[in-house]
Amino acid sequence: MTISPTDEIVDEISVTDRDIRVKLHGGRSVALPFTAVTTLAAALPAQRANWRVIGRNQGVHWPDLDEDISVAGILRSDATG
């Protein structure tokens, strides 16, 4: 799979009780289960819900957890949804 720079730009994010779902600029949607990230798996729901988009819309940061995940990392995880 070829990933273009626009494929790594976040248009929309939703956080469920099990995963983070990201809609990308090119129309693709990907998901990453929290079990794939130890910090997020152990976090309280309120901590998971407190996030912000970072890095020119190419990543997500959880300030309560000091955790960052890049869109490139999510794409490499093969957890597409």
N, C-alpha and C positions, 0 to 999 in steps of 0.2 A: 504494500500500500504506500502510495506517495502522499506525503503531507505537505501542503503548501502553507506559507505563513498565514494566510487568511483562515485556514482551517484551525488555527490555534487561538483565534480571537473569540472571546466569550460574548454572546448576545444575551443569554439568560441563564440563571442558575436557580435550581431548587434543591433544598435539603430535606430529605425524608427521614424517617426513623431508622432507615437501613443504609441509605447511600446519598451521594451527591450526584445530581443530574445536571449536565451542562449542555446547553444548546449553543452550537458554534455558528460563527458568521456565515459559513458556507452552507448551513442548513442541517448539518449532521448533529445528532445527539449522542452523547456518551454518558455512561454512568460508572461510578466507582463505589463499590461497597465499602462501608466503614471498616469492615473486617480486614481490608487490605492495608489499612493504616492504623497501627497500634494506638497512636495517640487519640485518633477519632473513635476507635472502637471502645476505648476506656472512658471517653468523655461523657459528661451529663448532657441530656438533650438541650438544655439552655446554652451550654458551651458550644455545641455543634451548630446551634441556630445563630450564633453571633459570628458572622463571617463578613468579609468584604472582598471585592475584586481588586486585584493588584497587577502591577507590571504591564501597563498598557493593555489591560483586559486579557492577559494571558496567564492568569493564575488566581488562586483563592487563598486568603489568609484568615486564620482563626486567632484573633488576638488573645483570647482567654487561654488558649492552648499553646501559643507561639508555634503554630503549625502552618506551613505553606505547601500548596500543591500546585504544580504547573499543569496547564492544559496538555503540554507535551507529555508529561508523566502519566496523565490519565489516558491519553491515546496509546501510549506504550503498554498500558496495563491489560489491553485486550478486553476490558470490561465494558463492552459497548451495549447500549440498550436502546 
